[in-house]
Amino acid sequence: MRQVRVAKFRRASLAIATLALLTLGASSGYTETTVEVIHYFNVEGQVQALADIQKDFEKANPDIKIKYTYVPFGELVSRTLQMAAVHKAPAIAAIDNPDVLRVAKSNILEDISQEVNKLPIWSDIYPGPKKAVTADGKAYGVPIGSNSLALYYNKKMLSEAGVEPPKTWQQLSDVATKTTKSPVYGIAFSAVNTEESTWQWEPFLWSNGGSLVDLTSSNAVAALQLWVDWVSKGLASKDALNWEQGDVASQFTGGRAATMVMGPWMLDAVKKSGVDFGIVPIPVPKEGAKPVVPLGGECWCVLKTNSQVEAAAMKFISFTEEPERLRKLCDTFNYISSVKNIAKQQGESNPQLVPFVEQMDTAKARSEDGGAKYPEISLATRTAIQRAVSGQAPADQALKESAAKINSILSKN
Amino acid sequence: MSESQMTNLVSFSEGYGSQRSRFNFSPYVFVLPCALFAAALLFYPVVSSLALSFRQATVDTFVSGDMPFNGLTQYQAAIGDPVFWRAVINTVLFTVFSIVFQFTIGFLLALLFQFEFPLKSFCLALLLIPWVLPLLTSANIFKGLFNEAGLINQLLHLAGNRPIPWLADRQFALPATIVANIWVGFPFNFVLLYAGMRNIPVELYEAAKLDGADYWRRVFQITLPILKPVSVSVLMLGTVYTVKVFDLVWIMTGGGPANSTHLLSTYAYQVGFSILNFGEAAAIATLMVLLLLILNLFQLLMKPR
């Protein structure tokens, strides 16, 4: 009795195994490549745009499947590293541009210099975004689009105070003084304990000729003193130390700030709020100087996997970088295209973007200060920003201490 | 070999041999799943984190996997940074103040709830809300309350005071997070102490009452001593929970302003996932466990023998 049952079981399992083998054989006979794209885009429009591109791409390339993997913003780099460390690297990572060189240094990104040279848009990319993805003449990524910072102002508040939109630091402080009237602050910005504060301070530092690797310079001190003065004179809320950029925007849209330092990605939200607003380039130290703003935005990076997946990944990237598609992608993301020609078209069809487009010529990749070490340097810098703005130390003292820390970071191998 | 030794040997082999053949595996089989889980989810991560703390694990070396062993370098780097010591002091302050207030509030509330009063069970359910609420929600509520335009400052304003930038000021930021944590944690203390008090036989109180002991005397001489084992467990668990608080502080201040509210947990996270220095982060985490052991040791001394 027992014998029979065992035999039956054996026969059944044999049949199942054969079936499994057959199906496996069938699926491997048809070569389909899966391209996994890891990213942190979670705004509705962004998700939709990515889904549309996937649909179009898979239609044009039936042998390639796109698989999006979403991770939260703060985890993208560490997750990508982890996946690569266990040999399960995604095919493409959409990496925030200041992180690209650092990730490249860990030797998990493919050098795609040859491939990008074949892209029609490559020669027309602004110098800043290009620098963010290149090290030692090797390209490790292709910019998806850029964003940066400019000054939003509340038209009604400025005209009531009888002031013009500011062009220089002096004018900006003047505007802030005249528009500050409880509960309205003249200016709002983010000095929070994240990358956002360094990012928001960089336009002032760089427009004044300063650099993150030379924080003891008088240019750097003056740029930080500007922020400190706004807070100590009550033109800006001390809560800036705790505001992320989203909080800054709600201060502005809630009518509690007359101006704010903000990027193009907030345009829709500000428009929706009904505030009558205008945008001007970041005010500069002296009349006639050029604003130098930091570049935001992500880059497609190809990870080292195998030649088949890498080729498919590059195909997908080239597909997204075709001018018309790229324009649409940047428009839905509220990004300025990193490609000169497309950016100019965006400015023509949407005048509010013009200040951002104009700034692109001189915009700077954040990793130009410190290369792969930028994230660490930025961390040390924001400690100085927070110490000075919260009044724990004078600006020059706070910067001096952070500069010492930055020097030791730079001297590490 | 003498005869008696021979018989001894025989009886030995007989006795044990037969037992061995009937060796009972079932208890071990029942323990196995638990042991496997403990090994995979507790033992392995702890050991590998400890191992990581002795290696130079940064972005450059992590992926290639050749993280070279460099002894105590990570620990030296960690304790050489003033922010680390700030985080140690903050963690101790945060834990001590949180626990003292959580326990006191929980204890007094538990006493109150020994009385019968209208809507008692409704209030009981209400008291559990802070404990049930997702921490993400509570942290953001408190961030809003302590905001410059938040409720607390508006109340201050009504009372004729100037607004205080609670979370943006070095002096107030840590106390503000402690207040939030007390609110989050007191129901835990309350529930356990409340249950403990319910188990004390009423006769003890009645006898004491007859002997003329007033209410507070009964509390101090009956309730507290009998509750001692429960209290020690509550305090130890509370300490463990509090030392490893992360999300609350991370959301409310992110360790700022200027690193003044970092706990060891948030600092380790920053070193690990912002700077991507995994080795040093592991070292900080190890030191955090050490601190936890020291704090628990103090409490073990209080434990009744």
Interface residues (C-beta under 8 A of the other chain):
Chain A: G74 E75 V77 S78 L81 A84 A85 R102 V103 K105 S106 N107 I108 P183 V192 N193 T194 S237 K238 D239 A240 L241 N242 R256 A372 P375 E376 L379 T383 Q386 R387 V389 S390 Q392
Chain B: V59 D60 F62 V63 S64 G65 K143 N147 E148 A149 P165 L167 A168 D169 R170 T253 G254 G255 G256 P257 A258 N259 S260 Q270 G272 F273 S274 I275 L276
